[in-house]
Amino acid sequence: MKKKILIAIIFIIAISWSFKIFDDGDDFELIKNLEIYHNVMKQLRINYVEEIDSRYLITLSINDMLKDLDPYTIYYSESQIESFKLMSQSQSIGTGLTIDTLNSKTVIVDIKENSSAAKNGLLPGDIIANINGINTEFESLTTLNNMLAGQVGTKVAIKYERNGTVASVNLVRELIQEHVVSLVKNIDNIGYIKLESFTDKSASEFQQAFLDLKTQGITGLIIDLRGNPGGLLDQAVKIVNLFIPKDKLVVTSKGNSVNSNSNFMTQQNPIDEEIPIVVLINNRSASASEIVAGTLQDYDRAVIMGEQSFGKGLVQRFFDVGYNSQMKITISKYYIPSGRCIQQINYSKTSNTINTNTKFYTASGRIVYEGNGILPDIAINRDTMPAIINFLIDNKIIFQYANQYFNSIDTSQIPKPQDIKFNEINSFVDFITSNNFLENTIELKNLNKISTTFSTDQTILAQTNQLKTNIYNNFISEIKNNTHIINILTSKEIAKRKYFHTGLVEYDLNVDTEIKQAKLVLQNTTKYSNLLSPQ
């Protein structure tokens, strides 16, 4: 006990001394409250009725403290930091499985190409019953994912079920290399590059993809950043540099500390300053994606098309906080060449709001605004999905049907992704009716409650049953009226199962209206030029 008290005293003295580097008047309050915090933990460990996991409580309190700041200031414990590093290196360690809970069972929802899971023939829809001898039924997804994780070369035993048949397989945890450029295509002399994220290999992969397309004589380029969450800033700068001259400002970071302020400039001569470009973005394009789109927009170097971007214009830096733990702290904000900040307003309870009415100007004098991410030059309003289709998606009903359909056909006969054309609506409707999925709609659930409540009142019961029948039939009619959507969504699931994520992206080329519109813009030189000129 004396040893513990001595350690505590040394700890407080060390903290107290370390804060002498500050000049403001908050030193005493900060040190006092740190000492109170230490004393609270000490009393809990000594006197609480049950054993205290101090590491868990401290991590919880740190995370609770940070949640009132911006969403990107995060504490990483020793066990979490390695996984984060791999995320920024175009690679991951694992079996390749993505799992979720469906109907109280643990189900595979996605598989990475070239992973151990893919090599061993596992499929989306397979039910994971057992991991390393432990039943998955009563375990959380977090626990199960931790069980799947591990060191390279180690094995994990999986027992899974498919169509009522149980099988076992030993998967090897491997280092999975992932291509951030998931698809490169020449579509009628218009180049298309799909960039998934900004990792350490993004710029080199993107540059090679673009050079390959140039040798094919493309006359325009579509850069697809939809769903791209961002990543490494230097990769965004390098990609912009392919199309913008040397020594041009790409982005500025500004914060409270002098060390947080930096200008990021293009360093090389560009590959192509002339080729017309359309950049596709949506509300999940964030951070580095917004820097690429916003900078190209500010220099009038590309037409931006799609939805308003996410609005993540905060700069983070890692700081060592001891014992192999780190903190990622927001130190500044991004400002693109026009001077506007791309950060969405109201990201925290303490942030200053941005005046979204302030005008900024591109190089040619076009008006742009800040505070709402990147606003596209051509806004595309997505068709509102019918409620019944959203119900089918949210409840993974199309996913479940695709599992059954895929397992019932000769998969060797499935054509290339761009040629997949699912058209089995009657089979799909039979699947829905035989499994009573529509009983889980809000409308039918509420009517079933009324039927139960008034089960002895034959008049109300008859009226309720008739209403249920009418609503049910309307749902079926609406599903059939949206056959084209069902066909597309099911075709996507088939493409993903046969050809993984690359096949899904390739299938989208045939059905994606935004890609078709981008292609038309690039083929119309007059329209393209007008979009980049002041109105």
C-alpha positions in Angstrom: 0.0 0.0 0.0 2.9 2.4 0.8 4.3 1.7 -2.6 1.0 2.6 -4.3 0.8 5.8 -2.3 4.4 6.7 -3.2 3.7 6.1 -6.9 0.5 8.3 -6.7 2.5 11.1 -5.1 5.2 10.9 -7.8 2.5 10.8 -10.4 0.8 14.0 -9.1 4.1 15.8 -8.7 5.2 14.9 -12.2 1.9 16.1 -13.7 2.1 19.3 -11.6 5.6 20.0 -12.8 4.8 19.3 -16.4 2.1 21.9 -16.4 4.6 24.7 -15.5 5.2 25.1 -19.2 1.9 26.9 -19.5 1.6 30.6 -18.7 -2.2 31.0 -18.4 -4.1 31.2 -15.2 -5.8 27.8 -15.6 -2.8 25.9 -14.3 -4.0 25.5 -10.8 -7.5 24.5 -11.8 -6.2 22.0 -14.2 -3.8 20.4 -11.7 -6.4 20.5 -9.0 -8.9 18.6 -11.1 -6.4 16.1 -12.3 -5.6 15.3 -8.7 -9.3 15.0 -7.9 -9.6 12.6 -10.8 -6.7 10.5 -9.5 -8.2 10.4 -6.1 -11.6 9.3 -7.4 -10.0 6.4 -9.3 -8.0 5.5 -6.1 -11.1 5.4 -3.9 -13.0 3.4 -6.4 -10.2 0.8 -6.6 -9.9 0.5 -2.9 -13.5 0.7 -1.8 -15.9 -0.2 -4.6 -18.0 -3.3 -3.9 -16.7 -5.1 -7.0 -13.3 -5.3 -8.7 -12.6 -2.2 -10.9 -11.2 -2.4 -14.4 -9.4 0.9 -14.2 -8.1 0.7 -17.8 -11.7 0.4 -19.1 -13.0 3.2 -16.8 -10.2 5.6 -17.8 -10.7 4.9 -21.5 -14.4 5.5 -21.1 -13.9 8.8 -19.3 -11.4 10.0 -21.9 -13.8 9.2 -24.7 -16.6 10.9 -22.8 -14.5 14.0 -22.4 -13.7 14.1 -26.1 -17.2 13.7 -27.4 -18.0 17.3 -26.6 -15.3 18.4 -29.1 -15.3 17.5 -32.8 -16.0 14.0 -33.9 -12.4 13.4 -35.1 -10.4 14.0 -32.0 -10.0 10.4 -30.8 -8.0 8.4 -28.3 -6.5 5.2 -29.5 -5.4 2.6 -26.9 -2.4 0.4 -27.6 -4.6 -2.4 -29.0 -6.3 0.0 -31.5 -3.4 1.9 -32.9 -2.0 -0.9 -35.1 -5.3 -1.4 -36.9 -5.5 2.3 -37.6 -2.0 2.4 -39.1 -2.9 -0.4 -41.5 -6.0 1.4 -42.7 -3.7 4.2 -44.1 -1.4 1.7 -45.8 -3.7 0.1 -48.5 -3.7 -3.1 -46.5 -5.4 -4.9 -43.6 -4.8 -8.0 -41.5 -7.6 -10.5 -41.2 -9.7 -13.2 -42.8 -11.5 -10.9 -45.2 -14.9 -11.3 -43.6 -17.4 -8.5 -42.8 -20.1 -9.7 -40.5 -23.4 -8.4 -39.2 -26.4 -9.6 -37.3 -29.5 -10.7 -39.2 -32.5 -12.5 -37.6 -30.5 -13.0 -34.4 -27.8 -14.8 -36.3 -24.2 -13.8 -37.3 -24.1 -13.5 -41.1 -21.4 -12.7 -43.6 -22.4 -9.6 -45.5 -19.2 -9.0 -47.5 -15.9 -10.7 -48.4 -12.7 -9.1 -49.6 -11.2 -10.3 -52.8 -8.0 -12.4 -52.5 -8.6 -13.0 -48.8 -8.5 -16.3 -47.0 -12.4 -16.3 -46.8 -12.6 -15.8 -50.5 -10.0 -18.5 -51.2 -12.0 -20.9 -49.1 -15.3 -20.3 -50.8 -17.2 -18.5 -48.1 -20.1 -16.3 -49.4 -22.2 -13.4 -48.3 -25.3 -14.9 -46.6 -23.4 -17.7 -44.9 -24.3 -18.0 -41.2 -21.3 -18.1 -38.8 -22.3 -20.4 -36.1 -19.0 -20.9 -34.3 -15.6 -19.1 -34.1 -12.8 -21.0 -32.5 -15.2 -23.2 -30.7 -17.3 -20.4 -29.3 -21.0 -20.1 -30.2 -21.6 -16.8 -31.9 -25.3 -16.6 -30.8 -24.6 -14.8 -27.5 -21.6 -12.7 -28.5 -21.6 -9.0 -29.6 -20.3 -8.0 -33.0 -17.4 -6.3 -31.4 -16.4 -9.4 -29.6 -16.7 -11.5 -32.7 -14.7 -9.1 -34.8 -12.0 -9.2 -32.1 -12.0 -13.0 -32.4 -11.5 -12.8 -36.1 -8.6 -10.4 -35.8 -5.1 -11.5 -34.9 -1.5 -11.8 -36.0 -0.5 -12.6 -39.6 -0.2 -16.4 -40.2 -2.4 -17.5 -37.3 -5.6 -19.5 -38.0 -9.2 -19.1 -36.9 -11.6 -22.0 -37.0 -15.0 -21.2 -38.5 -18.1 -23.3 -38.5 -20.7 -22.0 -40.9 -24.1 -22.9 -42.3 -25.4 -22.6 -45.9 -28.8 -23.8 -47.0 -29.1 -25.9 -43.9 -25.7 -27.6 -44.4 -23.0 -27.1 -41.8 -19.4 -27.0 -42.8 -16.1 -26.1 -41.1 -13.0 -24.3 -42.4 -9.8 -22.9 -41.0 -9.1 -19.4 -42.2 -5.6 -17.9 -42.1 -5.2 -14.3 -41.0 -3.3 -12.6 -43.8 -2.0 -9.2 -44.9 -4.6 -8.2 -47.5 -3.4 -5.8 -50.1 -6.2 -3.6 -51.3 -6.3 -1.6 -54.5 -7.6 1.9 -53.8 -8.3 2.4 -57.5 -11.0 -0.2 -57.8 -11.9 0.3 -61.5 -10.4 1.9 -64.6 -12.4 2.0 -67.8 -12.4 3.6 -71.2 -16.0 4.4 -72.0 -16.3 5.6 -75.6 -13.0 7.5 -75.2 -14.0 8.9 -71.8 -11.7 7.7 -69.1 -13.3 6.6 -65.8 -11.3 6.1 -62.5 -13.0 5.0 -59.3 -10.9 6.0 -56.2 -12.0 4.4 -53.0 -9.8 6.1 -50.4 -6.6 8.1 -49.9 -3.9 5.8 -48.6 -0.2 5.6 -49.2 -0.6 4.2 -52.7 -3.5 6.3 -53.9 -1.5 8.8 -55.9 0.7 6.3 -57.6 -2.2 4.0 -58.5 -4.2 6.9 -59.8 -1.4 8.3 -61.8 -0.7 4.9 -63.5 -4.4 4.4 -64.2 -4.6 7.9 -65.8 -1.4 7.3 -67.9 -2.9 4.0 -69.1 -6.1 5.7 -70.2 -4.1 8.5 -72.0 -2.4 5.9 -74.1 -5.8 4.8 -75.2 -6.6 8.3 -76.5 -9.2 9.4 -74.1 -10.7 12.9 -74.6 -12.2 13.4 -71.2 -11.9 12.0 -67.6 -14.4 11.1 -64.9 -12.9 10.9 -61.4 -15.4 9.1 -59.2 -15.0 10.1 -55.5 -18.5 9.1 -54.4 -18.4 7.4 -51.0 -14.6 8.1 -50.6 -14.1 9.0 -47.0 -10.7 10.7 -47.5 -7.4 9.8 -45.9 -3.8 11.0 -46.4 -3.5 14.7 -47.3 -0.3 14.3 -49.3 -2.0 11.9 -51.6 -4.7 14.4 -52.4 -2.1 17.1 -53.1 -0.3 14.7 -55.5 -3.4 13.8 -57.4 -4.4 17.5 -57.8 -0.8 18.1 -59.0 -1.4 15.8 -62.0 -3.7 18.5 -63.4 -2.5 21.7 -61.8 0.8 23.5 -62.5 3.8 23.4 -60.1 4.0 25.8 -57.2 0.2 26.3 -56.9 -1.6 26.3 -53.6 -3.7 23.2 -53.0 -4.8 23.7 -49.4 -4.0 25.7 -46.3 -4.3 24.5 -42.7 -5.0 27.1 -40.0 -5.2 26.5 -36.3 -4.5 28.2 -32.9 -0.9 27.0 -32.9 1.8 28.4 -35.2 2.9 24.8 -35.8 -0.6 24.0 -37.1 -0.4 26.5 -39.9 0.9 25.2 -43.3 0.5 25.8 -47.0 0.5 22.7 -49.2 1.7 23.4 -52.7 2.0 21.4 -55.9 5.6 20.1 -56.2 5.9 18.8 -59.8 5.0 19.7 -63.3 1.5 18.3 -64.2 0.9 15.4 -66.5 -2.1 17.1 -68.2 -3.4 20.6 -67.9 -5.9 20.4 -70.7 -8.0 17.3 -70.6 -11.7 18.0 -69.5 -12.5 16.5 -66.1 -15.8 15.8 -64.3 -15.5 14.9 -60.6 -18.3 12.9 -59.1 -19.1 13.5 -55.4 -21.9 12.7 -52.9 -22.7 13.2 -49.3 -20.2 10.6 -48.2 -17.2 12.2 -50.1 -15.1 13.6 -47.3 -11.8 15.2 -46.3 -9.1 14.5 -48.9 -11.9 13.9 -51.5 -13.2 17.3 -50.8 -9.8 18.8 -51.1 -9.4 17.3 -54.6 -12.8 18.3 -55.7 -12.7 21.7 -54.1 -9.3 22.6 -55.4 -10.0 21.5 -59.0 -13.2 23.6 -58.7 -11.4 26.7 -57.4 -8.9 26.5 -60.3 -11.8 25.9 -62.8 -10.0 22.7 -63.7 -13.0 20.4 -63.4 -16.7 20.4 -63.3 -18.0 19.0 -60.0 -21.2 16.9 -60.3 -23.4 15.1 -57.8 -24.5 15.9 -54.3 -23.1 18.3 -51.7 -20.1 16.7 -50.1 -19.8 15.6 -46.4 -18.0 18.7 -45.2 -15.0 17.4 -43.3 -12.4 20.1 -43.3 -10.6 19.4 -40.0 -6.9 18.5 -39.8 -5.8 15.9 -37.3 -2.4 15.0 -36.0 -1.3 12.1 -33.9 0.3 12.7 -30.5 2.0 10.1 -28.2 0.3 10.0 -24.8 2.4 7.2 -23.3 2.4 3.4 -23.1 1.9 3.0 -26.8 -1.3 4.9 -26.8 -1.9 7.9 -29.0 -4.4 10.7 -29.6 -5.6 12.0 -32.9 -6.3 15.7 -32.2 -7.9 18.2 -34.5 -5.3 21.0 -34.7 -6.6 23.1 -37.6 -9.1 23.6 -40.5 -8.6 23.2 -44.2 -9.0 26.1 -46.5 -8.8 25.6 -50.3 -7.4 28.1 -52.8 -10.4 30.4 -53.0 -10.1 30.9 -49.2 -13.2 29.0 -48.2 -13.3 26.4 -45.5 -14.9 23.1 -46.5 -15.9 22.1 -42.9 -19.6 21.6 -42.4 -21.0 23.9 -39.7 -22.1 22.9 -36.2 -19.7 19.9 -35.8 -19.5 20.4 -32.0 -21.2 22.1 -29.2 -18.3 24.6 -28.8 -17.5 25.3 -32.5 -17.9 28.7 -34.1 -20.4 28.8 -36.8 -19.4 29.7 -40.4 -21.2 32.4 -42.3 -22.5 30.4 -45.3 -23.5 33.5 -47.2 -19.9 34.7 -47.6 -19.0 34.7 -51.3 -15.7 33.4 -52.6 -14.4 33.3 -56.1 -12.8 30.7 -58.3 -9.8 31.6 -60.6 -12.2 32.6 -63.4 -14.5 34.6 -61.1 -17.2 32.0 -60.4 -19.0 32.5 -57.1 -18.6 29.7 -54.5 -19.6 29.4 -50.9 -18.2 27.8 -47.7 -19.5 26.0 -44.7 -21.4 23.2 -46.4 -18.7 21.0 -47.9 -18.3 21.3 -51.6 -21.4 22.3 -53.6 -21.4 20.8 -57.1 -21.5 22.7 -60.3 -24.2 20.3 -61.5 -26.4 19.2 -58.6 -28.0 15.8 -59.1 -31.1 15.2 -57.1 -31.4 11.5 -56.5 -34.8 10.0 -57.1 -36.5 9.4 -53.8 -36.7 5.6 -53.3 -40.2 4.3 -52.7 -40.9 3.4 -49.1 -41.4 -0.2 -49.8 -38.0 -0.5 -51.5 -36.4 1.2 -48.5 -38.1 -1.4 -46.3 -36.7 -4.2 -48.5 -33.2 -2.7 -48.3 -33.2 -1.8 -44.6 -34.4 -5.3 -43.6 -31.9 -7.0 -45.9 -34.7 -8.8 -47.8 -33.0 -8.3 -51.2 -29.8 -9.5 -49.6 -31.5 -12.6 -48.3 -33.2 -13.3 -51.6 -29.8 -12.9 -53.4 -28.3 -15.5 -51.1 -31.0 -18.0 -52.0 -30.9 -17.2 -55.7 -27.1 -17.4 -55.9 -27.0 -20.7 -54.2 -29.7 -22.2 -56.5 -28.0 -21.5 -59.8 -24.9 -22.6 -61.7 -22.6 -19.7 -60.7 -20.1 -20.7 -63.5 -22.7 -19.5 -66.0 -23.0 -16.0 -64.4 -21.8 -13.5 -67.1 -19.3 -10.7 -66.7 -20.5 -7.9 -64.3 -21.6 -5.6 -67.1 -23.8 -8.3 -68.6 -25.6 -9.4 -65.5 -29.4 -8.9 -66.0 -31.5 -10.3 -63.2 -35.2 -10.5 -64.2 -37.0 -12.9 -61.8 -39.6 -10.6 -60.2 -42.2 -13.4 -59.7 -39.6 -15.5 -57.9 -38.7 -12.5 -55.8 -42.4 -11.9 -54.9 -42.9 -15.6 -54.0 -39.8 -15.3 -51.7 -41.4 -12.3 -49.9 -44.8 -13.9 -49.5 -43.6 -17.3 -48.4 -41.5 -15.7 -45.7 -44.1 -13.2 -44.5 -41.6 -10.4 -44.6 -44.3 -7.7 -45.2 -45.8 -8.5 -41.8 -42.9 -6.5 -40.4 -43.9 -3.3 -42.1 -45.1 -0.6 -39.6 -48.5 -0.5 -41.2 -49.2 -4.3 -40.9 -47.6 -4.4 -37.5 -50.0 -1.7 -36.2 -53.0 -3.5 -37.8 -52.0 -6.8 -36.2 -51.9 -5.0 -32.8 -55.5 -3.7 -33.4 -56.6 -7.3 -34.4 -55.1 -8.6 -31.1 -56.7 -5.8 -29.0 -60.2 -6.2 -30.6 -60.1 -10.0 -31.2 -63.5 -10.4 -29.8 -65.2 -7.7 -31.8 -66.1 -9.3 -35.1 -66.9 -6.1 -36.8 -63.7 -4.3 -36.0 -61.8 -7.6 -36.7 -63.3 -7.9 -40.2 -62.6 -4.3 -41.1 -59.1 -4.6 -39.9 -58.5 -7.8 -41.8 -59.9 -6.3 -44.9 -57.6 -3.3 -44.5 -54.6 -5.6 -43.9 -55.4 -7.4 -47.2 -55.7 -4.1 -49.1 -52.4 -2.8 -47.7 -50.6 -6.1 -48.4 -51.9 -6.2 -52.0 -50.8 -2.5 -52.5 -47.3 -3.4 -51.2 -47.1 -6.3 -53.7 -48.3 -4.0 -56.5 -45.8 -1.4 -55.6 -43.0 -3.9 -55.6 -44.0 -5.1 -59.1 -44.3 -1.5 -60.3 -40.6 -1.0 -59.3 -39.4 -4.2 -60.9 -36.5 -2.2 -62.6 -35.2 -1.2 -59.1 -35.5 -4.7 -57.8 -33.6 -6.0 -60.8 -30.8 -3.6 -60.4 -30.4 -4.1 -56.7 -30.4 -7.9 -57.0 -28.0 -7.8 -60.0 -25.6 -5.8 -57.7 -25.8 -8.5 -55.1 -25.1 -11.2 -57.7 -22.1 -9.2 -59.1 -20.7 -8.7 -55.6 -20.9 -12.4 -54.8 -19.3 -13.5 -58.0 -16.8 -10.7 -58.7 -16.5 -9.0 -55.3 -16.4 -5.2 -54.9 -14.7 -4.7 -58.3 -17.6 -6.5 -60.0 -20.1 -4.3 -58.2 -18.4 -1.1 -59.4 -18.1 -2.5 -62.9 -21.8 -3.4 -63.0 -22.7 0.2 -61.9 -21.1 1.6 -65.0 -24.1 0.3 -67.0 -26.9 1.6 -64.7 -25.4 4.7 -63.1 -27.2 7.7 -64.4 -24.6 10.1 -63.0 -21.8 8.5 -64.9 -23.9 8.8 -68.1 -24.6 12.5 -67.4 -20.9 13.1 -66.7 -20.0 11.5 -70.0 -22.5 13.7 -71.9 -21.0 16.8 -70.3 -17.5 15.8 -71.4 -18.6 15.1 -74.9 -20.3 18.6 -75.1 -17.3 21.0 -75.2 -19.5 24.1 -75.3 -21.5 23.1 -72.2 -18.3 22.1 -70.4 -16.7 25.5 -71.1 -19.8 27.4 -70.1 -20.0 25.6 -66.7 -16.4 26.8 -65.9 -17.0 30.4 -67.0 -18.5 33.2 -64.8 -22.2 33.6 -65.4 
